[in-house]
Amino acid sequence: MKKVLSLILAVAFAFSLAGAAMAADATTSTATAPKTKKVMKHKKAAKKKIARLKYVYGEVTAVDATAGTLTVKGKKGEVSLDTTSKTMIRQGRKKITLADIKAGDKVSARYSEVKGKDVAKSIYMRPVAAKKAKKAKKAKKATKKEAAPASK
């Protein structure tokens, strides 16, 4: 019985020392907490400076490959985009240049505002083969519909 009682007292003593150590850590961490809050505010301010990406999908109304500009007419109006050497321009999986895009093409673009200008991060144009395949299917259906009444 004495052994059990001494064991219980030893465990209780160990927990009391652990509690005192935790309390000491809590007081030192509150002293450094204001510094971390200032750092957190600074990081939030830096994140606010990063421009959010905007998206536009529509028809190309104007392209100037030499100036590196592209105008897209979307649902919310026309958006004039500048391109840089980092702008990725693709048609399907194939990389293309701004000179390959013509007025009337359907494109989707991701862009952000940099120093008051809308700068394109990426421009994606649908593959031409897909457009031709859709037109061919529509033409086949139209000819089948026209040919079907004539055979009856």
URTAFEN-V617367 format. One record per helix or strand. SS is the DSSP state (H for helix, E for strand). FROM is the first residue (numbers start at 1). LEN is the number of residues. If there is no record, write none. Layout:
ss/from/len
SS/FROM/LEN
SS/FROM/LEN
This chain:
ss/from/len
H/2/48
E/54/11
E/69/6
E/77/6
E/88/4
E/94/2
H/98/3
E/106/9
E/117/9
H/128/24
